[in-house]
Amino acid sequence: MSPIGASRKRCGSAGLHVTMKTRLMGIALLAGIVAPAAGAAAPDTGEQEAVPLERMELATPPGAQVVVPPPPVEAQRSPFFHDATFGLQLRTYYLDREKYDGSYSEAWAIGGSVSFTSGWLANLFRVGAVAYTSQPLYAPDGRDGTLLLKPGQEGYTVLGQIYGEFKLADTIFGAIGRKAYDTPYINRNDSRMTPNTFEGATVYGTAGGKDGAPAWRFGGGYLSKIKERNSDEFVWLSRDAGASVDRGVYLAGANFKQNDFSIGAIDYYSDDIINIFYTEATYAVPLPGDAKLKLAAQYSDQRSTGSDLLTGADFSTHQWGAKADLALGAATLTLAYTDTSSNADMRSPWGSYPGYTSVQVQDFFRAGESAAMVKAAYDFTRHGANGLSAYALWVHGSGVQAPRYNEDEYDFNLQWTPDKAGPLRGLSFRVRYAQIDQRGGGDPSIKDFRVIVNYDFPRP
């Protein structure tokens, strides 16, 4: 057993609830590498794990900071090797959740990723790979379930991405292998130590977009397996969704954008399992001064397919939503509403849920559930706290039927990102707290506290 593993076993043997002093010591250790610095961060207007259609990305999503840049052009011989880049990111994450039944999930993990991307061979082909790890610093026995570690509070290391990418045209690419993708329902869901990654083959690209011309973003393919965010194994997407057969998912989608208007749709189809259709439109309304208004609407439809092997019976359900973001200088006010069909719960087995009222803990997508959200975000840069931003939100859910109960969620988020040109560039620090109050059944609460520190090693 490794020293870290042995330490975890020793600290978990008592199985006692951690005292406030212990929690504060952990927070202090996490915060110890953070100091005031310069920089600016835009107010947060959505959950960071969500993927709007206008940001759909089947190409390589942003990863760790490049730490070994390619040599100057005049020194190059083979672009495949000399244009190769390496990236390195460190992450430490503490999560403590008290559940409705009074039990706890708690862990503090450290890890990160190492990435490699080759240059283009003959301007046609390149390869990439990313290895991830998450190891326990503090992981008490009996407090599993944070998803920071494998079940049993165990650490893991995995080659989560290894793929080949082909240039089919100037702006059209193909990929095969294990890779990260960002779409509304299949995405990284990078909200713990390591992200979801997927196995399969895809084609994606862009068209237009120059000099004010309409811009298209499109992609599709077939994905067979998923590595969940706290796992080191790839499993069939159908089994990850809850079925006992081996099935993958076909997906195809496109997004159109011109000036301040965007609209798109994407479909996910799995034989005998489920079909998910999603569409979204956004429009930015010009306002005088520094005010900005962005309106958005979304619709999701989900239904069983073929032999109904997911639940053993036919089902269909849907959810629609609307959202408005009003930016006034450094402040942003968000109002959102979603409404779910009473036929069945919505599902999101392969990533974060795209619903506008899906927040830190709850998704508010249960059958018959309507949810309204009010959110206020502020960027403190103009007050001398460069790179510091915060938001608070409230989601009010209603309409679910017994034996379930309606809920309210309150979230508070504080984030600091240093100036990219400063001495602490590459560092980010985030503190999150959520409380969910159940209305009925004794009115229990969930309390969820998180501290996340990321460090992308700066480029030399």
C-alpha positions in Angstrom: 0.0 0.0 0.0 1.3 3.5 -0.9 2.0 6.0 1.9 -1.0 8.0 0.8 -3.2 5.0 0.9 -2.0 4.0 4.3 -2.6 7.5 5.6 -6.1 7.4 4.2 -6.8 4.1 6.0 -5.5 5.4 9.2 -7.5 8.7 9.1 -10.6 6.8 8.1 -10.5 4.1 10.8 -12.4 6.1 13.3 -15.3 6.9 11.0 -16.1 10.0 13.0 -17.5 13.3 11.7 -14.7 15.8 11.1 -14.6 18.7 13.5 -14.8 22.3 12.3 -11.2 22.7 13.3 -10.2 19.9 10.9 -12.2 21.4 8.1 -10.6 24.9 8.6 -7.1 23.4 8.6 -7.8 21.7 5.3 -9.2 24.9 3.8 -6.2 26.8 5.1 -3.8 24.4 3.4 -5.7 24.7 0.2 -5.8 28.5 0.4 -2.2 28.8 1.5 -0.9 28.8 -2.1 -3.3 31.7 -3.0 -2.4 35.4 -2.6 -3.9 38.6 -3.9 -3.0 39.3 -7.5 -4.1 41.4 -10.5 -6.5 40.2 -13.2 -10.1 40.4 -14.4 -12.7 37.7 -14.5 -16.1 38.1 -16.3 -19.1 37.5 -14.1 -20.3 33.9 -14.2 -23.7 33.6 -15.9 -24.0 29.8 -16.0 -22.7 26.6 -14.4 -19.2 26.1 -15.6 -19.8 22.4 -16.5 -22.8 23.2 -18.8 -22.2 23.3 -22.6 -24.4 25.6 -24.6 -25.0 24.6 -28.2 -23.2 27.7 -29.5 -20.0 26.4 -27.7 -20.4 22.8 -28.9 -16.9 21.4 -29.3 -16.2 18.0 -31.0 -12.6 19.1 -31.6 -10.1 19.0 -28.8 -11.6 21.0 -25.9 -9.2 23.4 -24.0 -6.8 21.5 -21.8 -3.8 22.1 -19.7 -1.5 25.0 -20.3 1.3 24.2 -22.8 4.5 24.1 -20.8 7.0 23.1 -23.6 6.4 25.3 -26.6 7.4 24.3 -30.1 10.8 25.6 -31.3 11.1 28.5 -33.6 10.1 27.9 -37.2 13.6 28.1 -38.5 14.7 25.2 -36.2 12.0 22.8 -37.3 12.7 19.7 -39.3 9.6 17.4 -38.9 6.5 19.3 -37.8 5.1 16.1 -36.3 7.8 16.1 -33.6 9.0 19.7 -33.5 5.5 21.2 -33.2 4.6 18.7 -30.5 3.5 20.3 -27.2 3.2 19.1 -23.6 0.8 20.4 -21.0 0.6 20.0 -17.2 -2.2 20.8 -14.8 -2.4 20.3 -11.1 -5.7 20.2 -9.2 -6.6 19.8 -5.5 -10.3 19.5 -4.5 -12.0 19.3 -1.1 -15.7 18.3 -0.9 -17.9 17.8 2.2 -21.6 17.0 1.8 -24.2 16.4 4.5 -27.2 14.5 3.0 -30.9 14.4 3.7 -30.5 11.3 5.8 -27.8 12.8 8.0 -24.9 10.8 6.4 -21.8 12.4 4.9 -19.6 12.2 1.9 -16.2 13.8 2.3 -12.7 13.7 0.7 -9.8 15.8 -0.2 -7.9 14.8 -3.3 -4.9 15.9 -5.3 -4.0 15.1 -8.9 -4.1 16.6 -12.3 -3.3 15.8 -15.9 -0.3 15.5 -18.3 -1.1 16.1 -22.0 0.7 15.6 -25.3 -0.3 16.8 -28.8 1.9 16.2 -31.8 2.3 18.5 -34.7 0.6 17.8 -38.0 2.3 15.1 -40.2 2.2 16.3 -43.8 -0.5 18.7 -42.6 -2.9 15.7 -42.5 -2.6 13.8 -39.3 -1.6 14.2 -35.6 -2.0 12.4 -32.3 -2.8 13.4 -28.8 -2.9 11.8 -25.4 -3.9 12.9 -21.8 -3.2 11.0 -18.6 -5.1 11.8 -15.4 -4.7 11.0 -11.8 -6.6 11.6 -8.5 -5.1 10.5 -5.2 -6.5 10.9 -1.7 -5.0 13.3 0.8 -7.9 12.9 3.3 -10.6 10.2 2.6 -12.3 8.9 5.7 -13.8 5.4 5.6 -17.6 5.5 5.6 -17.7 8.8 3.8 -17.6 7.7 0.2 -19.5 9.2 -2.6 -17.8 12.6 -3.4 -16.8 11.3 -6.9 -13.3 12.8 -6.3 -12.0 9.2 -6.0 -13.0 5.7 -7.0 -15.6 3.9 -5.0 -14.1 2.9 -1.7 -12.1 6.2 -1.5 -9.4 4.8 -3.7 -7.1 6.8 -5.9 -6.7 6.1 -9.6 -4.5 6.9 -12.7 -5.8 6.5 -16.2 -4.8 7.3 -19.8 -8.1 9.1 -20.5 -7.4 10.3 -24.0 -5.4 8.8 -26.8 -6.5 9.6 -30.3 -5.6 10.3 -33.9 -6.9 13.4 -35.6 -7.2 13.8 -39.4 -7.5 17.0 -41.4 -10.1 16.2 -44.1 -10.3 19.9 -45.3 -9.1 23.2 -44.1 -11.8 23.4 -41.4 -13.1 19.8 -41.3 -11.5 17.2 -39.2 -12.0 13.6 -38.1 -10.9 11.8 -35.0 -10.7 8.2 -33.8 -9.8 6.8 -30.4 -10.4 8.0 -26.8 -11.1 11.7 -26.5 -12.9 14.5 -24.7 -16.0 16.1 -26.2 -18.2 19.0 -25.2 -21.8 18.9 -26.3 -25.0 19.5 -24.3 -25.6 15.8 -23.3 -22.2 14.2 -24.0 -19.5 16.2 -22.4 -16.5 16.3 -20.0 -18.6 17.3 -16.9 -15.3 18.4 -15.4 -16.7 19.2 -12.0 -14.5 16.8 -9.9 -10.9 15.8 -10.3 -10.9 14.4 -13.8 -13.4 14.7 -16.7 -15.5 12.2 -18.6 -13.8 11.0 -21.8 -15.2 8.9 -24.6 -14.2 6.2 -27.1 -15.3 6.4 -30.8 -15.0 8.1 -34.1 -16.2 11.6 -35.0 -16.2 14.2 -37.8 -16.5 17.9 -37.0 -15.8 21.3 -38.5 -16.7 24.9 -39.1 -17.7 27.0 -42.1 -18.1 30.7 -42.7 -17.8 33.3 -39.9 -15.5 35.7 -41.6 -16.2 39.4 -42.1 -19.6 39.2 -40.4 -20.7 36.2 -42.6 -22.9 33.5 -41.0 -20.9 30.9 -39.1 -21.6 27.2 -38.9 -20.3 24.7 -36.3 -21.2 21.1 -37.0 -20.2 17.5 -36.1 -21.3 13.9 -35.6 -20.1 10.4 -35.2 -20.4 7.2 -33.2 -19.3 6.9 -29.5 -19.1 3.4 -28.0 -17.7 3.8 -24.5 -17.3 6.3 -21.6 -14.8 6.8 -18.8 -16.7 8.4 -16.0 -15.1 11.3 -14.2 -14.1 9.2 -11.1 -13.2 6.0 -13.0 -10.2 4.4 -14.7 -12.3 2.1 -16.9 -14.1 2.6 -20.2 -17.6 1.0 -20.3 -20.3 0.9 -22.9 -22.5 4.0 -23.0 -25.6 1.9 -22.7 -24.4 0.2 -19.5 -23.3 3.6 -18.0 -26.9 4.7 -18.6 -28.3 1.7 -16.7 -29.0 -0.9 -19.4 -27.5 -4.5 -19.3 -26.5 -4.6 -23.0 -23.7 -3.2 -25.1 -24.8 -0.2 -27.2 -23.1 3.0 -28.3 -24.5 6.4 -29.3 -24.8 8.0 -32.7 -24.8 11.8 -32.5 -25.1 14.6 -35.1 -25.6 18.3 -34.6 -25.1 21.8 -36.0 -25.2 25.4 -34.8 -25.8 28.5 -36.9 -24.6 31.9 -35.7 -24.8 35.4 -37.3 -24.1 38.5 -35.4 -26.1 38.3 -32.1 -28.3 35.4 -33.1 -27.5 31.7 -32.7 -29.6 28.6 -33.1 -28.7 24.9 -33.2 -29.8 21.3 -32.6 -28.2 18.0 -31.8 -29.5 14.4 -31.6 -28.2 11.4 -29.7 -29.5 7.9 -30.7 -28.8 4.6 -29.0 -30.4 1.4 -30.4 -32.9 -0.1 -28.0 -31.9 2.4 -25.3 -32.8 6.1 -25.7 -33.0 9.0 -28.2 -32.3 12.5 -26.9 -33.0 15.6 -29.1 -31.9 19.0 -27.9 -32.3 22.5 -29.5 -31.3 25.9 -28.3 -31.5 29.5 -29.5 -29.9 32.7 -28.2 -30.2 36.3 -29.1 -28.2 39.3 -27.7 -30.4 42.4 -27.5 -28.5 45.7 -28.1 -28.9 48.1 -25.2 -27.5 51.6 -24.6 -24.3 52.2 -22.6 -22.6 49.2 -21.1 -25.8 47.2 -20.6 -26.2 43.9 -22.3 -29.2 41.6 -22.5 -29.0 38.0 -23.7 -32.1 35.9 -24.2 -32.1 32.1 -24.6 -34.6 29.3 -25.0 -34.1 25.5 -25.0 -36.0 22.3 -25.5 -35.1 18.6 -24.8 -37.0 15.5 -25.8 -36.2 12.1 -24.6 -37.8 8.7 -25.4 -37.0 5.0 -25.4 -36.1 3.3 -28.7 -36.4 -0.2 -30.2 -36.8 -2.9 -27.5 -36.9 -0.4 -24.6 -34.0 -2.1 -22.9 -33.2 0.9 -20.6 -36.2 0.7 -18.4 -38.0 -2.4 -19.8 -41.0 -0.2 -20.9 -41.7 2.5 -23.3 -41.2 6.1 -22.0 -41.0 9.6 -23.3 -40.6 13.0 -21.6 -39.4 16.5 -22.4 -38.3 19.8 -20.8 -38.4 23.4 -22.1 -36.6 26.4 -20.6 -36.0 30.1 -21.0 -33.3 32.4 -19.6 -32.4 36.1 -19.6 -29.0 37.5 -18.7 -28.8 41.2 -18.0 -25.3 42.6 -17.7 -25.0 46.1 -16.1 -21.3 47.0 -15.9 -19.7 44.6 -13.5 -23.0 43.0 -12.4 -25.1 40.3 -14.1 -28.6 39.4 -13.2 -30.0 36.0 -14.5 -33.6 34.8 -14.5 -34.4 31.3 -15.7 -37.3 28.9 -15.8 -37.7 25.3 -16.8 -40.7 23.0 -17.0 -40.5 19.1 -17.2 -43.2 16.8 -18.5 -45.1 14.7 -15.9 -44.4 11.6 -18.0 -41.0 10.7 -16.6 -37.8 12.2 -15.2 -35.3 13.6 -17.6 -31.9 11.8 -17.9 -28.3 12.9 -18.5 -26.2 9.8 -18.1 -23.1 10.9 -20.1 -22.4 14.4 -18.9 -23.6 17.5 -17.1 -27.3 18.3 -17.7 -27.9 21.4 -20.0 -31.0 22.7 -18.3 -31.0 26.3 -17.3 -31.9 25.5 -13.7 -29.4 22.7 -13.3 -27.0 24.1 -10.6 -24.4 22.9 -8.2 -26.2 19.9 -6.7 -29.7 19.4 -8.2 -30.8 19.4 -11.8 -34.5 20.1 -11.2 -35.6 17.8 -14.0 -37.9 15.3 -12.1 -41.3 14.4 -13.6 -43.7 17.3 -13.4 -41.1 19.6 -11.9 -41.1 23.3 -12.7 -38.2 25.5 -11.5 -37.5 29.2 -11.4 -34.0 30.6 -10.8 -32.7 34.0 -9.8 -29.0 34.6 -9.9 -26.8 37.6 -9.3 -23.1 37.7 -10.3 -20.5 40.5 -9.8 -16.9 41.1 -10.9 -14.9 43.0 -8.3 -12.1 44.1 -10.7 -13.2 47.7 -10.8 -12.8 47.8 -7.0 -9.2 46.8 -7.0 -9.8 43.1 -6.5 -8.6 42.0 -9.9 -9.7 38.6 -11.0 -12.2 38.2 -8.2 -15.9 37.4 -9.0 -18.8 36.0 -7.1 -22.4 34.9 -7.6 -25.4 33.8 -5.5 -28.5 32.0 -6.8 -31.8 30.6 -5.7 -33.8 27.9 -7.5 -37.3 27.2 -6.4 -38.7 23.8 -7.6 -42.3 22.8 -7.5 -44.8 20.4 -9.0 -43.4 17.0 -8.1 -45.9 14.4 -6.7 -45.7 12.3 -3.6 -43.8 10.4 -2.4 -41.3 13.0 -3.6 -41.0 16.5 -2.2 -40.3 19.9 -3.7 -37.0 21.6 -3.1 -35.2 24.9 -3.0 -31.4 25.2 -3.7 -29.3 28.2 -2.6 -25.7 28.4 -4.1 -22.9 30.7 -3.3 -19.7 30.9 -5.4 -16.5 32.8 -5.0 -13.8 32.6 -7.7 -10.4 34.2 -8.1 -8.1 34.0 -11.2 -4.8 35.8 -11.2 -3.6 38.0 -14.0 -2.2 35.9 -16.8 0.9 38.2 -17.0 1.4 38.2 -13.2 3.7 36.0 -11.0 0.9 33.7 -10.1 -0.5 33.2 -13.6 -2.0 29.8 -14.2 -3.6 29.6 -10.7 -7.3 29.7 -10.0 -9.2 29.4 -6.7 -12.8 28.6 -6.2 -15.0 28.2 -3.1 -18.6 26.8 -3.5 -21.4 26.3 -1.0 -24.9 24.9 -1.7 -27.8 24.2 0.5 -30.9 22.3 -0.6 -34.0 22.5 1.6 -36.7 19.9 1.1 -40.2 21.1 1.6 -41.9 18.2 3.4 -40.9 14.9 4.9 -39.5 16.6 8.0 -37.9 19.4 5.9 -34.3 18.0 5.8 -31.4 19.8 4.2 -28.4 19.0 2.0 -25.3 21.0 2.7 -22.5 20.9 0.1 -19.1 22.7 0.6 -16.3 22.7 -2.0 -12.8 24.2 -2.4 -11.1 23.8 -5.7 -7.6 25.0 -6.7 -6.2 24.5 -10.2 -2.7 25.3 -11.4 -1.8 25.3 -15.1 1.9 25.4 -15.3 2.9 28.7 -17.1 4.5 28.5 -20.5 8.3 29.3 -20.2 
